[in-house]
Amino acid sequence: MRAIRAIVRGQVQGVYFRAFTRDEAGQLGVTGWVRNNPDGSVECFAQAPEDKIEVFIRFLHEGSPGSRVEEVQLREETPQLRLKGFEIRY
């Protein structure tokens, strides 16, 4: 199990980035959460087997159809096995 925290910068708020991220995570079986940050970035915590996290990271670099991803900062995290599903946090 691999866990990451990502900060995504660019035009990523107001373009359904969080909803697309939740949907992609659900299709991949990734658990965690995604939220908007006050500085205009989007932050997410995601965990899954290594191969699924790699696909999820590629998705974060691409973004939703209306977004423009300029930067993705990744940090390795400790898996949180109590998480179920993938949610949008407000």
C-alpha positions as CSV (number, residue, x, y, z in Angstrom):
1,M,0.0,0.0,0.0
2,R,1.3,3.4,-1.0
3,A,0.0,6.8,0.2
4,I,0.6,10.2,-1.1
5,R,-0.4,13.8,-0.5
6,A,-0.6,16.0,-3.6
7,I,-0.9,19.8,-4.0
8,V,-2.1,20.6,-7.5
9,R,-1.6,24.2,-8.8
10,G,-2.9,26.0,-11.9
11,Q,-6.5,26.6,-12.9
12,V,-7.9,23.8,-10.8
13,Q,-10.8,25.4,-8.8
14,G,-14.2,26.0,-10.3
15,V,-13.5,23.5,-13.1
16,Y,-14.9,20.3,-11.5
17,F,-11.4,19.1,-10.7
18,R,-12.4,17.7,-7.3
19,A,-15.4,15.8,-8.8
20,F,-13.2,14.4,-11.6
21,T,-10.6,13.4,-9.1
22,R,-13.2,11.6,-6.9
23,D,-14.6,9.8,-9.9
24,E,-11.1,8.7,-11.2
25,A,-10.2,7.5,-7.7
26,G,-13.4,5.5,-7.5
27,Q,-12.7,3.8,-10.8
28,L,-9.2,2.9,-9.7
29,G,-10.1,1.8,-6.2
30,V,-8.1,4.6,-4.6
31,T,-9.2,5.7,-1.1
32,G,-8.7,9.2,0.3
33,W,-10.0,12.7,-0.1
34,V,-9.7,15.9,-2.1
35,R,-10.3,19.6,-1.2
36,N,-9.8,23.2,-2.3
37,N,-7.2,25.2,-0.5
38,P,-7.6,29.0,0.2
39,D,-4.6,29.7,-2.1
40,G,-6.4,28.4,-5.2
41,S,-4.7,25.0,-5.2
42,V,-6.3,21.6,-4.7
43,E,-5.0,19.1,-2.2
44,C,-5.6,15.4,-2.0
45,F,-4.6,12.4,0.0
46,A,-4.7,9.1,-1.8
47,Q,-3.7,5.5,-1.0
48,A,-3.8,2.3,-3.0
49,P,-1.5,-0.4,-4.3
50,E,1.6,1.1,-6.0
51,D,0.4,0.5,-9.6
52,K,-3.0,2.2,-9.0
53,I,-1.3,5.2,-7.3
54,E,1.0,5.6,-10.3
55,V,-2.1,5.8,-12.6
56,F,-3.7,8.3,-10.2
57,I,-0.6,10.5,-10.2
58,R,-0.7,10.6,-14.0
59,F,-4.3,11.7,-13.8
60,L,-3.5,14.5,-11.4
61,H,-0.9,15.9,-13.9
62,E,-3.6,15.8,-16.7
63,G,-6.5,17.2,-14.6
64,S,-10.2,17.5,-15.6
65,P,-11.2,18.7,-19.1
66,G,-11.7,22.3,-17.9
67,S,-8.6,22.6,-15.8
68,R,-5.0,23.6,-16.5
69,V,-2.5,21.9,-14.3
70,E,0.7,23.8,-13.9
71,E,2.4,21.9,-11.0
72,V,1.9,18.8,-8.9
73,Q,3.8,18.6,-5.7
74,L,3.9,15.1,-4.2
75,R,4.8,13.9,-0.7
76,E,4.9,10.3,0.5
77,E,2.6,9.7,3.5
78,T,1.8,6.9,5.9
79,P,-1.2,4.8,4.8
80,Q,-4.4,5.3,6.8
81,L,-6.1,2.0,6.6
82,R,-9.3,3.2,8.2
83,L,-10.3,5.3,5.1
84,K,-13.2,4.0,3.0
85,G,-13.9,5.4,-0.4
86,F,-12.8,8.7,-1.8
87,E,-14.6,11.9,-0.7
88,I,-14.7,15.6,-1.5
89,R,-14.0,17.6,1.6
90,Y,-15.3,21.1,2.1
